[in-house]
Amino acid sequence: MSKKLLTGSFVALITPFNKDGSVDFVAFRSLLKFQEDNGTSAVLIMGSTGETSMLAPERRRKSSLSAPR
């Protein structure tokens, strides 16, 4: 297994929600774009700020698919 040194800024993003409890994908994409525009090396979605437990499996899947690779 090769070892690679991780460098740069790694940011744990929040998942924004609408008032009805659905994921606010417009705001989510805006947060991702901001990080990209400002040189963030990587983002962590749905795993560090606790909101994952509030999402149904389909909403988790949709959130993951909307994040760029």
Predicted model as a PDB file, atoms N, CA, C, CB and O in Angstrom, pLDDT in the B-factor column:
MODEL        1                                                                  
ATOM      1  N   MET A   1       0.837  -1.170   0.000  1.00 70.00           N  
ATOM      2  CA  MET A   1       0.000   0.000   0.000  1.00 70.00           C  
ATOM      3  C   MET A   1       0.889   1.242   0.000  1.00 70.00           C  
ATOM      4  CB  MET A   1      -0.956  -0.007   1.212  1.00 70.00           C  
ATOM      5  O   MET A   1       1.807   1.366   0.811  1.00 70.00           O  
ATOM      6  N   SER A   2       0.600   2.152  -0.919  1.00 79.00           N  
ATOM      7  CA  SER A   2       1.397   3.376  -0.958  1.00 79.00           C  
ATOM      8  C   SER A   2       0.879   4.364   0.085  1.00 79.00           C  
ATOM      9  CB  SER A   2       1.363   4.009  -2.373  1.00 79.00           C  
ATOM     10  O   SER A   2      -0.300   4.365   0.442  1.00 79.00           O  
ATOM     11  N   LYS A   3       1.785   5.189   0.554  1.00 85.00           N  
ATOM     12  CA  LYS A   3       1.429   6.211   1.527  1.00 85.00           C  
ATOM     13  C   LYS A   3       1.473   7.560   0.841  1.00 85.00           C  
ATOM     14  CB  LYS A   3       2.376   6.180   2.756  1.00 85.00           C  
ATOM     15  O   LYS A   3       2.430   7.875   0.134  1.00 85.00           O  
ATOM     16  N   LYS A   4       0.442   8.352   1.047  1.00 83.00           N  
ATOM     17  CA  LYS A   4       0.378   9.679   0.450  1.00 83.00           C  
ATOM     18  C   LYS A   4       0.176  10.698   1.559  1.00 83.00           C  
ATOM     19  CB  LYS A   4      -0.762   9.771  -0.608  1.00 83.00           C  
ATOM     20  O   LYS A   4      -0.696  10.535   2.412  1.00 83.00           O  
ATOM     21  N   LEU A   5       0.979  11.738   1.544  1.00 85.00           N  
ATOM     22  CA  LEU A   5       0.866  12.800   2.523  1.00 85.00           C  
ATOM     23  C   LEU A   5      -0.333  13.677   2.183  1.00 85.00           C  
ATOM     24  CB  LEU A   5       2.161  13.637   2.579  1.00 85.00           C  
ATOM     25  O   LEU A   5      -0.423  14.225   1.084  1.00 85.00           O  
ATOM     26  N   LEU A   6      -1.234  13.800   3.117  1.00 82.00           N  
ATOM     27  CA  LEU A   6      -2.391  14.664   2.919  1.00 82.00           C  
ATOM     28  C   LEU A   6      -1.995  16.087   3.272  1.00 82.00           C  
ATOM     29  CB  LEU A   6      -3.603  14.194   3.775  1.00 82.00           C  
ATOM     30  O   LEU A   6      -1.391  16.336   4.315  1.00 82.00           O  
ATOM     31  N   THR A   7      -2.337  17.006   2.402  1.00 88.00           N  
ATOM     32  CA  THR A   7      -2.006  18.406   2.635  1.00 88.00           C  
ATOM     33  C   THR A   7      -3.208  19.279   2.339  1.00 88.00           C  
ATOM     34  CB  THR A   7      -0.808  18.835   1.778  1.00 88.00           C  
ATOM     35  O   THR A   7      -4.117  18.875   1.613  1.00 88.00           O  
ATOM     36  N   GLY A   8      -3.211  20.465   2.898  1.00 91.00           N  
ATOM     37  CA  GLY A   8      -4.252  21.436   2.606  1.00 91.00           C  
ATOM     38  C   GLY A   8      -5.309  21.497   3.688  1.00 91.00           C  
ATOM     39  O   GLY A   8      -5.151  20.958   4.783  1.00 91.00           O  
ATOM     40  N   SER A   9      -6.373  22.158   3.350  1.00 90.00           N  
ATOM     41  CA  SER A   9      -7.483  22.375   4.278  1.00 90.00           C  
ATOM     42  C   SER A   9      -8.571  21.335   4.062  1.00 90.00           C  
ATOM     43  CB  SER A   9      -8.060  23.789   4.112  1.00 90.00           C  
ATOM     44  O   SER A   9      -9.005  21.113   2.932  1.00 90.00           O  
ATOM     45  N   PHE A  10      -9.016  20.695   5.147  1.00 90.00           N  
ATOM     46  CA  PHE A  10     -10.096  19.715   5.104  1.00 90.00           C  
ATOM     47  C   PHE A  10     -11.228  20.253   5.967  1.00 90.00           C  
ATOM     48  CB  PHE A  10      -9.618  18.296   5.598  1.00 90.00           C  
ATOM     49  O   PHE A  10     -11.027  20.538   7.147  1.00 90.00           O  
ATOM     50  N   VAL A  11     -12.414  20.394   5.386  1.00 91.00           N  
ATOM     51  CA  VAL A  11     -13.528  21.058   6.068  1.00 91.00           C  
ATOM     52  C   VAL A  11     -14.700  20.095   6.250  1.00 91.00           C  
ATOM     53  CB  VAL A  11     -13.979  22.303   5.278  1.00 91.00           C  
ATOM     54  O   VAL A  11     -15.103  19.408   5.311  1.00 91.00           O  
ATOM     55  N   ALA A  12     -15.245  20.055   7.474  1.00 89.00           N  
ATOM     56  CA  ALA A  12     -16.465  19.303   7.756  1.00 89.00           C  
ATOM     57  C   ALA A  12     -17.647  20.238   7.514  1.00 89.00           C  
ATOM     58  CB  ALA A  12     -16.473  18.736   9.228  1.00 89.00           C  
ATOM     59  O   ALA A  12     -17.838  21.213   8.242  1.00 89.00           O  
ATOM     60  N   LEU A  13     -18.431  19.933   6.493  1.00 88.00           N  
ATOM     61  CA  LEU A  13     -19.569  20.784   6.145  1.00 88.00           C  
ATOM     62  C   LEU A  13     -20.813  20.399   6.930  1.00 88.00           C  
ATOM     63  CB  LEU A  13     -19.852  20.702   4.652  1.00 88.00           C  
ATOM     64  O   LEU A  13     -21.023  19.235   7.270  1.00 88.00           O  
ATOM     65  N   ILE A  14     -21.625  21.397   7.205  1.00 87.00           N  
ATOM     66  CA  ILE A  14     -22.953  21.129   7.736  1.00 87.00           C  
ATOM     67  C   ILE A  14     -23.855  20.735   6.570  1.00 87.00           C  
ATOM     68  CB  ILE A  14     -23.524  22.371   8.506  1.00 87.00           C  
ATOM     69  O   ILE A  14     -23.532  21.001   5.412  1.00 87.00           O  
ATOM     70  N   THR A  15     -24.970  20.109   6.873  1.00 85.00           N  
ATOM     71  CA  THR A  15     -25.991  19.847   5.865  1.00 85.00           C  
ATOM     72  C   THR A  15     -27.126  20.824   6.114  1.00 85.00           C  
ATOM     73  CB  THR A  15     -26.493  18.353   5.912  1.00 85.00           C  
ATOM     74  O   THR A  15     -27.800  20.724   7.140  1.00 85.00           O  
ATOM     75  N   PRO A  16     -27.361  21.771   5.204  1.00 88.00           N  
ATOM     76  CA  PRO A  16     -28.433  22.741   5.415  1.00 88.00           C  
ATOM     77  C   PRO A  16     -29.802  22.109   5.154  1.00 88.00           C  
ATOM     78  CB  PRO A  16     -28.233  23.964   4.507  1.00 88.00           C  
ATOM     79  O   PRO A  16     -29.962  21.300   4.240  1.00 88.00           O  
ATOM     80  N   PHE A  17     -30.771  22.487   5.961  1.00 87.00           N  
ATOM     81  CA  PHE A  17     -32.126  21.962   5.829  1.00 87.00           C  
ATOM     82  C   PHE A  17     -33.120  23.077   5.563  1.00 87.00           C  
ATOM     83  CB  PHE A  17     -32.526  21.194   7.083  1.00 87.00           C  
ATOM     84  O   PHE A  17     -32.930  24.213   5.996  1.00 87.00           O  
ATOM     85  N   ASN A  18     -34.186  22.736   4.841  1.00 92.00           N  
ATOM     86  CA  ASN A  18     -35.330  23.629   4.677  1.00 92.00           C  
ATOM     87  C   ASN A  18     -36.206  23.522   5.916  1.00 92.00           C  
ATOM     88  CB  ASN A  18     -36.140  23.284   3.386  1.00 92.00           C  
ATOM     89  O   ASN A  18     -36.015  22.627   6.740  1.00 92.00           O  
ATOM     90  N   LYS A  19     -37.164  24.429   6.051  1.00 93.00           N  
ATOM     91  CA  LYS A  19     -38.056  24.414   7.218  1.00 93.00           C  
ATOM     92  C   LYS A  19     -38.857  23.127   7.320  1.00 93.00           C  
ATOM     93  CB  LYS A  19     -39.004  25.595   7.165  1.00 93.00           C  
ATOM     94  O   LYS A  19     -39.244  22.728   8.418  1.00 93.00           O  
ATOM     95  N   ASP A  20     -39.114  22.464   6.186  1.00 91.00           N  
ATOM     96  CA  ASP A  20     -39.891  21.223   6.213  1.00 91.00           C  
ATOM     97  C   ASP A  20     -39.043  19.990   6.538  1.00 91.00           C  
ATOM     98  CB  ASP A  20     -40.576  21.024   4.880  1.00 91.00           C  
ATOM     99  O   ASP A  20     -39.562  18.874   6.562  1.00 91.00           O  
ATOM    100  N   GLY A  21     -37.741  20.184   6.787  1.00 84.00           N  
ATOM    101  CA  GLY A  21     -36.861  19.077   7.152  1.00 84.00           C  
ATOM    102  C   GLY A  21     -36.127  18.448   5.987  1.00 84.00           C  
ATOM    103  O   GLY A  21     -35.287  17.571   6.189  1.00 84.00           O  
ATOM    104  N   SER A  22     -36.428  18.878   4.769  1.00 85.00           N  
ATOM    105  CA  SER A  22     -35.726  18.338   3.607  1.00 85.00           C  
ATOM    106  C   SER A  22     -34.365  19.032   3.467  1.00 85.00           C  
ATOM    107  CB  SER A  22     -36.576  18.521   2.312  1.00 85.00           C  
ATOM    108  O   SER A  22     -34.155  20.131   3.979  1.00 85.00           O  
ATOM    109  N   VAL A  23     -33.466  18.373   2.772  1.00 85.00           N  
ATOM    110  CA  VAL A  23     -32.141  18.954   2.555  1.00 85.00           C  
ATOM    111  C   VAL A  23     -32.266  20.126   1.582  1.00 85.00           C  
ATOM    112  CB  VAL A  23     -31.141  17.884   2.011  1.00 85.00           C  
ATOM    113  O   VAL A  23     -32.929  20.020   0.550  1.00 85.00           O  
ATOM    114  N   ASP A  24     -31.632  21.223   1.917  1.00 91.00           N  
ATOM    115  CA  ASP A  24     -31.615  22.404   1.050  1.00 91.00           C  
ATOM    116  C   ASP A  24     -30.432  22.252   0.094  1.00 91.00           C  
ATOM    117  CB  ASP A  24     -31.512  23.745   1.891  1.00 91.00           C  
ATOM    118  O   ASP A  24     -29.310  22.659   0.399  1.00 91.00           O  
ATOM    119  N   PHE A  25     -30.708  21.657  -1.070  1.00 90.00           N  
ATOM    120  CA  PHE A  25     -29.631  21.361  -2.011  1.00 90.00           C  
ATOM    121  C   PHE A  25     -29.039  22.606  -2.651  1.00 90.00           C  
ATOM    122  CB  PHE A  25     -30.134  20.444  -3.084  1.00 90.00           C  
ATOM    123  O   PHE A  25     -27.867  22.601  -3.026  1.00 90.00           O  
ATOM    124  N   VAL A  26     -29.818  23.668  -2.785  1.00 94.00           N  
ATOM    125  CA  VAL A  26     -29.279  24.922  -3.318  1.00 94.00           C  
ATOM    126  C   VAL A  26     -28.220  25.465  -2.359  1.00 94.00           C  
ATOM    127  CB  VAL A  26     -30.415  25.972  -3.536  1.00 94.00           C  
ATOM    128  O   VAL A  26     -27.127  25.841  -2.782  1.00 94.00           O  
ATOM    129  N   ALA A  27     -28.547  25.502  -1.076  1.00 94.00           N  
ATOM    130  CA  ALA A  27     -27.591  25.982  -0.070  1.00 94.00           C  
ATOM    131  C   ALA A  27     -26.397  25.027   0.045  1.00 94.00           C  
ATOM    132  CB  ALA A  27     -28.285  26.134   1.306  1.00 94.00           C  
ATOM    133  O   ALA A  27     -25.264  25.472   0.231  1.00 94.00           O  
ATOM    134  N   PHE A  28     -26.647  23.723  -0.066  1.00 91.00           N  
ATOM    135  CA  PHE A  28     -25.577  22.725   0.016  1.00 91.00           C  
ATOM    136  C   PHE A  28     -24.571  22.936  -1.107  1.00 91.00           C  
ATOM    137  CB  PHE A  28     -26.157  21.295  -0.048  1.00 91.00           C  
ATOM    138  O   PHE A  28     -23.364  22.938  -0.866  1.00 91.00           O  
ATOM    139  N   ARG A  29     -25.061  23.116  -2.341  1.00 92.00           N  
ATOM    140  CA  ARG A  29     -24.165  23.359  -3.464  1.00 92.00           C  
ATOM    141  C   ARG A  29     -23.414  24.680  -3.300  1.00 92.00           C  
ATOM    142  CB  ARG A  29     -24.950  23.361  -4.774  1.00 92.00           C  
ATOM    143  O   ARG A  29     -22.257  24.796  -3.703  1.00 92.00           O  
ATOM    144  N   SER A  30     -24.074  25.667  -2.710  1.00 95.00           N  
ATOM    145  CA  SER A  30     -23.415  26.953  -2.450  1.00 95.00           C  
ATOM    146  C   SER A  30     -22.254  26.781  -1.466  1.00 95.00           C  
ATOM    147  CB  SER A  30     -24.431  27.978  -1.898  1.00 95.00           C  
ATOM    148  O   SER A  30     -21.184  27.357  -1.662  1.00 95.00           O  
ATOM    149  N   LEU A  31     -22.461  25.999  -0.422  1.00 93.00           N  
ATOM    150  CA  LEU A  31     -21.390  25.728   0.545  1.00 93.00           C  
ATOM    151  C   LEU A  31     -20.220  24.998  -0.124  1.00 93.00           C  
ATOM    152  CB  LEU A  31     -21.932  24.891   1.727  1.00 93.00           C  
ATOM    153  O   LEU A  31     -19.057  25.327   0.111  1.00 93.00           O  
ATOM    154  N   LEU A  32     -20.538  24.014  -0.952  1.00 92.00           N  
ATOM    155  CA  LEU A  32     -19.489  23.280  -1.655  1.00 92.00           C  
ATOM    156  C   LEU A  32     -18.712  24.194  -2.598  1.00 92.00           C  
ATOM    157  CB  LEU A  32     -20.091  22.110  -2.434  1.00 92.00           C  
ATOM    158  O   LEU A  32     -17.485  24.122  -2.662  1.00 92.00           O  
ATOM    159  N   LYS A  33     -19.414  25.044  -3.320  1.00 94.00           N  
ATOM    160  CA  LYS A  33     -18.773  25.974  -4.250  1.00 94.00           C  
ATOM    161  C   LYS A  33     -17.854  26.941  -3.511  1.00 94.00           C  
ATOM    162  CB  LYS A  33     -19.830  26.754  -5.041  1.00 94.00           C  
ATOM    163  O   LYS A  33     -16.749  27.229  -3.972  1.00 94.00           O  
ATOM    164  N   PHE A  34     -18.312  27.442  -2.362  1.00 95.00           N  
ATOM    165  CA  PHE A  34     -17.486  28.338  -1.566  1.00 95.00           C  
ATOM    166  C   PHE A  34     -16.170  27.669  -1.181  1.00 95.00           C  
ATOM    167  CB  PHE A  34     -18.239  28.783  -0.312  1.00 95.00           C  
ATOM    168  O   PHE A  34     -15.106  28.276  -1.295  1.00 95.00           O  
ATOM    169  N   GLN A  35     -16.242  26.424  -0.728  1.00 94.00           N  
ATOM    170  CA  GLN A  35     -15.028  25.707  -0.334  1.00 94.00           C  
ATOM    171  C   GLN A  35     -14.112  25.497  -1.534  1.00 94.00           C  
ATOM    172  CB  GLN A  35     -15.383  24.352   0.306  1.00 94.00           C  
ATOM    173  O   GLN A  35     -12.899  25.677  -1.430  1.00 94.00           O  
ATOM    174  N   GLU A  36     -14.685  25.119  -2.666  1.00 93.00           N  
ATOM    175  CA  GLU A  36     -13.892  24.926  -3.881  1.00 93.00           C  
ATOM    176  C   GLU A  36     -13.221  26.232  -4.306  1.00 93.00           C  
ATOM    177  CB  GLU A  36     -14.777  24.390  -5.019  1.00 93.00           C  
ATOM    178  O   GLU A  36     -12.029  26.250  -4.614  1.00 93.00           O  
ATOM    179  N   ASP A  37     -13.980  27.311  -4.321  1.00 95.00           N  
ATOM    180  CA  ASP A  37     -13.450  28.615  -4.748  1.00 95.00           C  
ATOM    181  C   ASP A  37     -12.344  29.132  -3.832  1.00 95.00           C  
ATOM    182  CB  ASP A  37     -14.571  29.633  -4.805  1.00 95.00           C  
ATOM    183  O   ASP A  37     -11.514  29.939  -4.253  1.00 95.00           O  
ATOM    184  N   ASN A  38     -12.330  28.672  -2.583  1.00 95.00           N  
ATOM    185  CA  ASN A  38     -11.356  29.162  -1.615  1.00 95.00           C  
ATOM    186  C   ASN A  38     -10.232  28.177  -1.320  1.00 95.00           C  
ATOM    187  CB  ASN A  38     -12.050  29.507  -0.344  1.00 95.00           C  
ATOM    188  O   ASN A  38      -9.522  28.314  -0.324  1.00 95.00           O  
ATOM    189  N   GLY A  39     -10.076  27.189  -2.189  1.00 94.00           N  
ATOM    190  CA  GLY A  39      -8.913  26.316  -2.133  1.00 94.00           C  
ATOM    191  C   GLY A  39      -8.964  25.166  -1.150  1.00 94.00           C  
ATOM    192  O   GLY A  39      -7.926  24.583  -0.837  1.00 94.00           O  
ATOM    193  N   THR A  40     -10.138  24.824  -0.657  1.00 94.00           N  
ATOM    194  CA  THR A  40     -10.245  23.687   0.257  1.00 94.00           C  
ATOM    195  C   THR A  40      -9.853  22.412  -0.479  1.00 94.00           C  
ATOM    196  CB  THR A  40     -11.685  23.569   0.835  1.00 94.00           C  
ATOM    197  O   THR A  40     -10.299  22.182  -1.603  1.00 94.00           O  
ATOM    198  N   SER A  41      -9.033  21.593   0.138  1.00 92.00           N  
ATOM    199  CA  SER A  41      -8.547  20.361  -0.490  1.00 92.00           C  
ATOM    200  C   SER A  41      -9.586  19.241  -0.470  1.00 92.00           C  
ATOM    201  CB  SER A  41      -7.283  19.891   0.206  1.00 92.00           C  
ATOM    202  O   SER A  41      -9.668  18.446  -1.406  1.00 92.00           O  
ATOM    203  N   ALA A  42     -10.372  19.184   0.590  1.00 90.00           N  
ATOM    204  CA  ALA A  42     -11.367  18.120   0.724  1.00 90.00           C  
ATOM    205  C   ALA A  42     -12.468  18.557   1.681  1.00 90.00           C  
ATOM    206  CB  ALA A  42     -10.710  16.811   1.218  1.00 90.00           C  
ATOM    207  O   ALA A  42     -12.248  19.376   2.574  1.00 90.00           O  
ATOM    208  N   VAL A  43     -13.649  17.999   1.479  1.00 89.00           N  
ATOM    209  CA  VAL A  43     -14.755  18.248   2.404  1.00 89.00           C  
ATOM    210  C   VAL A  43     -15.292  16.920   2.914  1.00 89.00           C  
ATOM    211  CB  VAL A  43     -15.883  19.070   1.721  1.00 89.00           C  
ATOM    212  O   VAL A  43     -15.278  15.913   2.206  1.00 89.00           O  
ATOM    213  N   LEU A  44     -15.757  16.935   4.131  1.00 85.00           N  
ATOM    214  CA  LEU A  44     -16.402  15.785   4.739  1.00 85.00           C  
ATOM    215  C   LEU A  44     -17.883  16.108   4.826  1.00 85.00           C  
ATOM    216  CB  LEU A  44     -15.794  15.449   6.151  1.00 85.00           C  
ATOM    217  O   LEU A  44     -18.279  17.091   5.453  1.00 85.00           O  
ATOM    218  N   ILE A  45     -18.696  15.276   4.196  1.00 82.00           N  
ATOM    219  CA  ILE A  45     -20.140  15.499   4.239  1.00 82.00           C  
ATOM    220  C   ILE A  45     -20.808  14.378   5.021  1.00 82.00           C  
ATOM    221  CB  ILE A  45     -20.729  15.591   2.811  1.00 82.00           C  
ATOM    222  O   ILE A  45     -20.343  13.238   5.011  1.00 82.00           O  
ATOM    223  N   MET A  46     -21.883  14.705   5.687  1.00 73.00           N  
ATOM    224  CA  MET A  46     -22.711  13.744   6.418  1.00 73.00           C  
ATOM    225  C   MET A  46     -21.906  12.811   7.311  1.00 73.00           C  
ATOM    226  CB  MET A  46     -23.514  12.928   5.450  1.00 73.00           C  
ATOM    227  O   MET A  46     -21.965  11.596   7.125  1.00 73.00           O  
ATOM    228  N   GLY A  47     -21.195  13.313   8.226  1.00 63.00           N  
ATOM    229  CA  GLY A  47     -20.478  12.392   9.074  1.00 63.00           C  
ATOM    230  C   GLY A  47     -19.854  13.000  10.297  1.00 63.00           C  
ATOM    231  O   GLY A  47     -19.371  12.281  11.171  1.00 63.00           O  
ATOM    232  N   SER A  48     -19.856  14.303  10.374  1.00 62.00           N  
ATOM    233  CA  SER A  48     -19.108  14.886  11.471  1.00 62.00           C  
ATOM    234  C   SER A  48     -19.909  15.858  12.319  1.00 62.00           C  
ATOM    235  CB  SER A  48     -17.917  15.573  10.939  1.00 62.00           C  
ATOM    236  O   SER A  48     -19.476  16.215  13.414  1.00 62.00           O  
ATOM    237  N   THR A  49     -21.045  16.286  11.848  1.00 63.00           N  
ATOM    238  CA  THR A  49     -21.792  17.286  12.607  1.00 63.00           C  
ATOM    239  C   THR A  49     -23.136  16.764  13.110  1.00 63.00           C  
ATOM    240  CB  THR A  49     -22.014  18.511  11.757  1.00 63.00           C  
ATOM    241  O   THR A  49     -23.948  17.542  13.610  1.00 63.00           O  
ATOM    242  N   GLY A  50     -23.380  15.466  12.987  1.00 62.00           N  
ATOM    243  CA  GLY A  50     -24.527  14.833  13.629  1.00 62.00           C  
ATOM    244  C   GLY A  50     -25.823  14.763  12.846  1.00 62.00           C  
ATOM    245  O   GLY A  50     -26.748  14.072  13.273  1.00 62.00           O  
ATOM    246  N   GLU A  51     -25.930  15.446  11.721  1.00 65.00           N  
ATOM    247  CA  GLU A  51     -27.205  15.466  11.024  1.00 65.00           C  
ATOM    248  C   GLU A  51     -27.518  14.170  10.274  1.00 65.00           C  
ATOM    249  CB  GLU A  51     -27.225  16.609  10.068  1.00 65.00           C  
ATOM    250  O   GLU A  51     -28.662  13.958   9.873  1.00 65.00           O  
ATOM    251  N   THR A  52     -26.540  13.316  10.081  1.00 63.00           N  
ATOM    252  CA  THR A  52     -26.769  12.073   9.352  1.00 63.00           C  
ATOM    253  C   THR A  52     -27.882  11.242   9.980  1.00 63.00           C  
ATOM    254  CB  THR A  52     -25.490  11.260   9.293  1.00 63.00           C  
ATOM    255  O   THR A  52     -28.684  10.638   9.267  1.00 63.00           O  
ATOM    256  N   SER A  53     -27.935  11.208  11.293  1.00 66.00           N  
ATOM    257  CA  SER A  53     -28.956  10.406  11.969  1.00 66.00           C  
ATOM    258  C   SER A  53     -30.366  10.944  11.722  1.00 66.00           C  
ATOM    259  CB  SER A  53     -28.677  10.361  13.465  1.00 66.00           C  
ATOM    260  O   SER A  53     -31.348  10.236  11.947  1.00 66.00           O  
ATOM    261  N   MET A  54     -30.469  12.191  11.262  1.00 67.00           N  
ATOM    262  CA  MET A  54     -31.778  12.788  10.986  1.00 67.00           C  
ATOM    263  C   MET A  54     -32.262  12.519   9.561  1.00 67.00           C  
ATOM    264  CB  MET A  54     -31.721  14.281  11.225  1.00 67.00           C  
ATOM    265  O   MET A  54     -33.400  12.847   9.226  1.00 67.00           O  
ATOM    266  N   LEU A  55     -31.414  11.928   8.723  1.00 69.00           N  
ATOM    267  CA  LEU A  55     -31.762  11.727   7.320  1.00 69.00           C  
ATOM    268  C   LEU A  55     -32.134  10.282   7.030  1.00 69.00           C  
ATOM    269  CB  LEU A  55     -30.612  12.149   6.430  1.00 69.00           C  
ATOM    270  O   LEU A  55     -31.486   9.349   7.506  1.00 69.00           O  
ATOM    271  N   ALA A  56     -33.189  10.114   6.240  1.00 73.00           N  
ATOM    272  CA  ALA A  56     -33.564   8.790   5.751  1.00 73.00           C  
ATOM    273  C   ALA A  56     -32.494   8.325   4.759  1.00 73.00           C  
ATOM    274  CB  ALA A  56     -34.989   8.810   5.083  1.00 73.00           C  
ATOM    275  O   ALA A  56     -31.797   9.154   4.175  1.00 73.00           O  
ATOM    276  N   PRO A  57     -32.358   7.018   4.562  1.00 76.00           N  
ATOM    277  CA  PRO A  57     -31.322   6.516   3.641  1.00 76.00           C  
ATOM    278  C   PRO A  57     -31.365   7.159   2.254  1.00 76.00           C  
ATOM    279  CB  PRO A  57     -31.461   5.023   3.491  1.00 76.00           C  
ATOM    280  O   PRO A  57     -30.313   7.461   1.690  1.00 76.00           O  
ATOM    281  N   GLU A  58     -32.538   7.372   1.702  1.00 76.00           N  
ATOM    282  CA  GLU A  58     -32.637   7.981   0.370  1.00 76.00           C  
ATOM    283  C   GLU A  58     -32.121   9.425   0.373  1.00 76.00           C  
ATOM    284  CB  GLU A  58     -34.095   7.947  -0.121  1.00 76.00           C  
ATOM    285  O   GLU A  58     -31.486   9.855  -0.589  1.00 76.00           O  
ATOM    286  N   ARG A  59     -32.386  10.162   1.433  1.00 72.00           N  
ATOM    287  CA  ARG A  59     -31.884  11.541   1.516  1.00 72.00           C  
ATOM    288  C   ARG A  59     -30.369  11.555   1.684  1.00 72.00           C  
ATOM    289  CB  ARG A  59     -32.553  12.293   2.685  1.00 72.00           C  
ATOM    290  O   ARG A  59     -29.701  12.435   1.142  1.00 72.00           O  
ATOM    291  N   ARG A  60     -29.812  10.590   2.429  1.00 68.00           N  
ATOM    292  CA  ARG A  60     -28.352  10.491   2.551  1.00 68.00           C  
ATOM    293  C   ARG A  60     -27.731  10.212   1.187  1.00 68.00           C  
ATOM    294  CB  ARG A  60     -27.958   9.380   3.560  1.00 68.00           C  
ATOM    295  O   ARG A  60     -26.724  10.814   0.813  1.00 68.00           O  
ATOM    296  N   ARG A  61     -28.347   9.292   0.452  1.00 69.00           N  
ATOM    297  CA  ARG A  61     -27.854   8.944  -0.887  1.00 69.00           C  
ATOM    298  C   ARG A  61     -27.890  10.160  -1.807  1.00 69.00           C  
ATOM    299  CB  ARG A  61     -28.690   7.797  -1.491  1.00 69.00           C  
ATOM    300  O   ARG A  61     -26.915  10.441  -2.504  1.00 69.00           O  
ATOM    301  N   LYS A  62     -29.003  10.877  -1.813  1.00 70.00           N  
ATOM    302  CA  LYS A  62     -29.150  12.044  -2.674  1.00 70.00           C  
ATOM    303  C   LYS A  62     -28.128  13.121  -2.312  1.00 70.00           C  
ATOM    304  CB  LYS A  62     -30.574  12.605  -2.573  1.00 70.00           C  
ATOM    305  O   LYS A  62     -27.571  13.768  -3.199  1.00 70.00           O  
ATOM    306  N   SER A  63     -27.881  13.318  -1.024  1.00 66.00           N  
ATOM    307  CA  SER A  63     -26.891  14.306  -0.582  1.00 66.00           C  
ATOM    308  C   SER A  63     -25.497  13.919  -1.050  1.00 66.00           C  
ATOM    309  CB  SER A  63     -26.911  14.449   0.948  1.00 66.00           C  
ATOM    310  O   SER A  63     -24.731  14.765  -1.510  1.00 66.00           O  
ATOM    311  N   SER A  64     -25.177  12.652  -0.934  1.00 62.00           N  
ATOM    312  CA  SER A  64     -23.855  12.171  -1.359  1.00 62.00           C  
ATOM    313  C   SER A  64     -23.668  12.346  -2.853  1.00 62.00           C  
ATOM    314  CB  SER A  64     -23.667  10.698  -0.981  1.00 62.00           C  
ATOM    315  O   SER A  64     -22.590  12.730  -3.308  1.00 62.00           O  
ATOM    316  N   LEU A  65     -24.703  12.068  -3.613  1.00 62.00           N  
ATOM    317  CA  LEU A  65     -24.599  12.158  -5.073  1.00 62.00           C  
ATOM    318  C   LEU A  65     -24.524  13.592  -5.561  1.00 62.00           C  
ATOM    319  CB  LEU A  65     -25.775  11.469  -5.722  1.00 62.00           C  
ATOM    320  O   LEU A  65     -24.024  13.843  -6.657  1.00 62.00           O  
ATOM    321  N   SER A  66     -25.013  14.543  -4.766  1.00 63.00           N  
ATOM    322  CA  SER A  66     -24.982  15.925  -5.216  1.00 63.00           C  
ATOM    323  C   SER A  66     -23.637  16.597  -4.941  1.00 63.00           C  
ATOM    324  CB  SER A  66     -26.090  16.705  -4.550  1.00 63.00           C  
ATOM    325  O   SER A  66     -23.377  17.689  -5.447  1.00 63.00           O  
ATOM    326  N   ALA A  67     -22.799  15.967  -4.160  1.00 62.00           N  
ATOM    327  CA  ALA A  67     -21.461  16.523  -3.885  1.00 62.00           C  
ATOM    328  C   ALA A  67     -20.516  16.154  -5.021  1.00 62.00           C  
ATOM    329  CB  ALA A  67     -20.904  16.001  -2.521  1.00 62.00           C  
ATOM    330  O   ALA A  67     -20.490  15.002  -5.453  1.00 62.00           O  
ATOM    331  N   PRO A  68     -19.743  17.115  -5.508  1.00 59.00           N  
ATOM    332  CA  PRO A  68     -18.792  16.791  -6.588  1.00 59.00           C  
ATOM    333  C   PRO A  68     -17.702  15.851  -6.096  1.00 59.00           C  
ATOM    334  CB  PRO A  68     -18.157  18.074  -7.153  1.00 59.00           C  
ATOM    335  O   PRO A  68     -17.396  15.804  -4.905  1.00 59.00           O  
ATOM    336  N   ARG A  69     -17.134  15.123  -7.005  1.00 56.00           N  
ATOM    337  CA  ARG A  69     -16.048  14.183  -6.662  1.00 56.00           C  
ATOM    338  C   ARG A  69     -14.725  14.849  -6.863  1.00 56.00           C  
ATOM    339  CB  ARG A  69     -16.123  12.898  -7.504  1.00 56.00           C  
ATOM    340  O   ARG A  69     -13.684  14.235  -6.633  1.00 56.00           O  
TER     341      ARG A  69                                                      
ENDMDL                                                                          
END                                                                             
